[in-house]
Amino acid sequence: MATIHHVTLKPGKLELLAGWLPGRPWYVGQGDEAELAKVGGFRLDDPDGAVGIEFIVVTDWSGDEPVSYQVPLSYRGAPLDGADHALVGTTEHEVLGRRWVYDGTHDPVVVAQLLALVRGEAQAQDQSVSDTPDPTVTSFFGGSGGPGPIRSTRVTDGTYGTRLLVRTADAASAGARPGPDTELTVLLNRVLRPGEDDVAARTEQPLGYVSAAWLLPDGSTARDLFAVVDASLSP
């Protein structure tokens, strides 16, 4: 389990995101800097304990109407090779020192743990309390067994979300002949919309999904599908 340090980050994560979000193709605001408040999210544990993983939900108040966004983040103690394009920024942590903060869709540790969450092999953790599961985060997986190790990930940002094409090795049992690789398509809904966590309304028979909640401006709770997973065999 990851330990949550209640310390000051300089600059803070909302400061980093305020300048980073407006450059994303799925950002619906008009300005050059967002006005953000944290309104939800959860964490996942890195089995090796090296990478911090957070799915943060922020509401932007810079436009005529508030808009909520989901941003998976990874926190690392050193730069991630080949991921300069995904760097949100760097920050100084009072305990851990300098941290490199990345868009988690480009971090293989984040992608692996998201898939583990979908398959029920990982448990969402409270965003602010150490060693505390978050039961409000739910997942579903309709497959028969999980895929093997990730071979590659291709990330494409769209108007409302980010699509990941994840190629995984066949998870054949020992001694069995490996089958073809599996390509998992993971859609992250970046722009969250209250009441749209109905799987049937958003996609047809997905292989899996993750649903979570966040706070609306009036203090009520909303839910949406944070991630939807489908799969097909690669040629």
Secondary structure as a PSIPRED ss2 file (coil, helix, strand):
# PSIPRED VFORMAT (PSIPRED V4.0)

   1 M C   1.000  0.000  0.000
   2 A C   1.000  0.000  0.000
   3 T C   1.000  0.000  0.000
   4 I C   1.000  0.000  0.000
   5 H C   1.000  0.000  0.000
   6 H C   1.000  0.000  0.000
   7 V C   1.000  0.000  0.000
   8 T C   1.000  0.000  0.000
   9 L E   0.000  0.000  1.000
  10 K E   0.000  0.000  1.000
  11 P C   1.000  0.000  0.000
  12 G C   1.000  0.000  0.000
  13 K H   0.000  1.000  0.000
  14 L H   0.000  1.000  0.000
  15 E H   0.000  1.000  0.000
  16 L H   0.000  1.000  0.000
  17 L H   0.000  1.000  0.000
  18 A H   0.000  1.000  0.000
  19 G H   0.000  1.000  0.000
  20 W H   0.000  1.000  0.000
  21 L H   0.000  1.000  0.000
  22 P H   0.000  1.000  0.000
  23 G H   0.000  1.000  0.000
  24 R C   1.000  0.000  0.000
  25 P C   1.000  0.000  0.000
  26 W C   1.000  0.000  0.000
  27 Y C   1.000  0.000  0.000
  28 V C   1.000  0.000  0.000
  29 G C   1.000  0.000  0.000
  30 Q C   1.000  0.000  0.000
  31 G C   1.000  0.000  0.000
  32 D C   1.000  0.000  0.000
  33 E C   1.000  0.000  0.000
  34 A C   1.000  0.000  0.000
  35 E C   1.000  0.000  0.000
  36 L E   0.000  0.000  1.000
  37 A E   0.000  0.000  1.000
  38 K E   0.000  0.000  1.000
  39 V E   0.000  0.000  1.000
  40 G E   0.000  0.000  1.000
  41 G E   0.000  0.000  1.000
  42 F E   0.000  0.000  1.000
  43 R E   0.000  0.000  1.000
  44 L E   0.000  0.000  1.000
  45 D C   1.000  0.000  0.000
  46 D C   1.000  0.000  0.000
  47 P C   1.000  0.000  0.000
  48 D C   1.000  0.000  0.000
  49 G C   1.000  0.000  0.000
  50 A C   1.000  0.000  0.000
  51 V C   1.000  0.000  0.000
  52 G E   0.000  0.000  1.000
  53 I E   0.000  0.000  1.000
  54 E E   0.000  0.000  1.000
  55 F E   0.000  0.000  1.000
  56 I E   0.000  0.000  1.000
  57 V E   0.000  0.000  1.000
  58 V E   0.000  0.000  1.000
  59 T E   0.000  0.000  1.000
  60 D E   0.000  0.000  1.000
  61 W C   1.000  0.000  0.000
  62 S C   1.000  0.000  0.000
  63 G C   1.000  0.000  0.000
  64 D C   1.000  0.000  0.000
  65 E C   1.000  0.000  0.000
  66 P C   1.000  0.000  0.000
  67 V E   0.000  0.000  1.000
  68 S E   0.000  0.000  1.000
  69 Y E   0.000  0.000  1.000
  70 Q E   0.000  0.000  1.000
  71 V E   0.000  0.000  1.000
  72 P E   0.000  0.000  1.000
  73 L E   0.000  0.000  1.000
  74 S E   0.000  0.000  1.000
  75 Y E   0.000  0.000  1.000
  76 R E   0.000  0.000  1.000
  77 G C   1.000  0.000  0.000
  78 A C   1.000  0.000  0.000
  79 P C   1.000  0.000  0.000
  80 L C   1.000  0.000  0.000
  81 D C   1.000  0.000  0.000
  82 G C   1.000  0.000  0.000
  83 A C   1.000  0.000  0.000
  84 D H   0.000  1.000  0.000
  85 H H   0.000  1.000  0.000
  86 A H   0.000  1.000  0.000
  87 L E   0.000  0.000  1.000
  88 V E   0.000  0.000  1.000
  89 G E   0.000  0.000  1.000
  90 T E   0.000  0.000  1.000
  91 T E   0.000  0.000  1.000
  92 E E   0.000  0.000  1.000
  93 H E   0.000  0.000  1.000
  94 E C   1.000  0.000  0.000
  95 V C   1.000  0.000  0.000
  96 L C   1.000  0.000  0.000
  97 G E   0.000  0.000  1.000
  98 R E   0.000  0.000  1.000
  99 R E   0.000  0.000  1.000
 100 W E   0.000  0.000  1.000
 101 V E   0.000  0.000  1.000
 102 Y E   0.000  0.000  1.000
 103 D E   0.000  0.000  1.000
 104 G H   0.000  1.000  0.000
 105 T H   0.000  1.000  0.000
 106 H H   0.000  1.000  0.000
 107 D C   1.000  0.000  0.000
 108 P H   0.000  1.000  0.000
 109 V H   0.000  1.000  0.000
 110 V H   0.000  1.000  0.000
 111 V H   0.000  1.000  0.000
 112 A H   0.000  1.000  0.000
 113 Q H   0.000  1.000  0.000
 114 L H   0.000  1.000  0.000
 115 L H   0.000  1.000  0.000
 116 A H   0.000  1.000  0.000
 117 L H   0.000  1.000  0.000
 118 V H   0.000  1.000  0.000
 119 R C   1.000  0.000  0.000
 120 G C   1.000  0.000  0.000
 121 E C   1.000  0.000  0.000
 122 A C   1.000  0.000  0.000
 123 Q C   1.000  0.000  0.000
 124 A C   1.000  0.000  0.000
 125 Q E   0.000  0.000  1.000
 126 D C   1.000  0.000  0.000
 127 Q C   1.000  0.000  0.000
 128 S C   1.000  0.000  0.000
 129 V C   1.000  0.000  0.000
 130 S C   1.000  0.000  0.000
 131 D C   1.000  0.000  0.000
 132 T C   1.000  0.000  0.000
 133 P E   0.000  0.000  1.000
 134 D C   1.000  0.000  0.000
 135 P C   1.000  0.000  0.000
 136 T C   1.000  0.000  0.000
 137 V C   1.000  0.000  0.000
 138 T E   0.000  0.000  1.000
 139 S E   0.000  0.000  1.000
 140 F E   0.000  0.000  1.000
 141 F E   0.000  0.000  1.000
 142 G C   1.000  0.000  0.000
 143 G C   1.000  0.000  0.000
 144 S C   1.000  0.000  0.000
 145 G C   1.000  0.000  0.000
 146 G C   1.000  0.000  0.000
 147 P C   1.000  0.000  0.000
 148 G C   1.000  0.000  0.000
 149 P C   1.000  0.000  0.000
 150 I E   0.000  0.000  1.000
 151 R E   0.000  0.000  1.000
 152 S E   0.000  0.000  1.000
 153 T E   0.000  0.000  1.000
 154 R E   0.000  0.000  1.000
 155 V E   0.000  0.000  1.000
 156 T E   0.000  0.000  1.000
 157 D E   0.000  0.000  1.000
 158 G C   1.000  0.000  0.000
 159 T C   1.000  0.000  0.000
 160 Y C   1.000  0.000  0.000
 161 G E   0.000  0.000  1.000
 162 T E   0.000  0.000  1.000
 163 R E   0.000  0.000  1.000
 164 L E   0.000  0.000  1.000
 165 L E   0.000  0.000  1.000
 166 V E   0.000  0.000  1.000
 167 R E   0.000  0.000  1.000
 168 T E   0.000  0.000  1.000
 169 A C   1.000  0.000  0.000
 170 D C   1.000  0.000  0.000
 171 A C   1.000  0.000  0.000
 172 A C   1.000  0.000  0.000
 173 S C   1.000  0.000  0.000
 174 A C   1.000  0.000  0.000
 175 G C   1.000  0.000  0.000
 176 A C   1.000  0.000  0.000
 177 R C   1.000  0.000  0.000
 178 P C   1.000  0.000  0.000
 179 G C   1.000  0.000  0.000
 180 P C   1.000  0.000  0.000
 181 D C   1.000  0.000  0.000
 182 T E   0.000  0.000  1.000
 183 E E   0.000  0.000  1.000
 184 L E   0.000  0.000  1.000
 185 T E   0.000  0.000  1.000
 186 V E   0.000  0.000  1.000
 187 L E   0.000  0.000  1.000
 188 L E   0.000  0.000  1.000
 189 N E   0.000  0.000  1.000
 190 R C   1.000  0.000  0.000
 191 V E   0.000  0.000  1.000
 192 L E   0.000  0.000  1.000
 193 R C   1.000  0.000  0.000
 194 P C   1.000  0.000  0.000
 195 G C   1.000  0.000  0.000
 196 E E   0.000  0.000  1.000
 197 D C   1.000  0.000  0.000
 198 D C   1.000  0.000  0.000
 199 V H   0.000  1.000  0.000
 200 A H   0.000  1.000  0.000
 201 A H   0.000  1.000  0.000
 202 R H   0.000  1.000  0.000
 203 T C   1.000  0.000  0.000
 204 E C   1.000  0.000  0.000
 205 Q C   1.000  0.000  0.000
 206 P C   1.000  0.000  0.000
 207 L C   1.000  0.000  0.000
 208 G E   0.000  0.000  1.000
 209 Y E   0.000  0.000  1.000
 210 V E   0.000  0.000  1.000
 211 S E   0.000  0.000  1.000
 212 A E   0.000  0.000  1.000
 213 A E   0.000  0.000  1.000
 214 W E   0.000  0.000  1.000
 215 L E   0.000  0.000  1.000
 216 L C   1.000  0.000  0.000
 217 P C   1.000  0.000  0.000
 218 D C   1.000  0.000  0.000
 219 G C   1.000  0.000  0.000
 220 S C   1.000  0.000  0.000
 221 T E   0.000  0.000  1.000
 222 A E   0.000  0.000  1.000
 223 R E   0.000  0.000  1.000
 224 D E   0.000  0.000  1.000
 225 L E   0.000  0.000  1.000
 226 F E   0.000  0.000  1.000
 227 A E   0.000  0.000  1.000
 228 V E   0.000  0.000  1.000
 229 V E   0.000  0.000  1.000
 230 D E   0.000  0.000  1.000
 231 A E   0.000  0.000  1.000
 232 S E   0.000  0.000  1.000
 233 L E   0.000  0.000  1.000
 234 S C   1.000  0.000  0.000
 235 P C   1.000  0.000  0.000
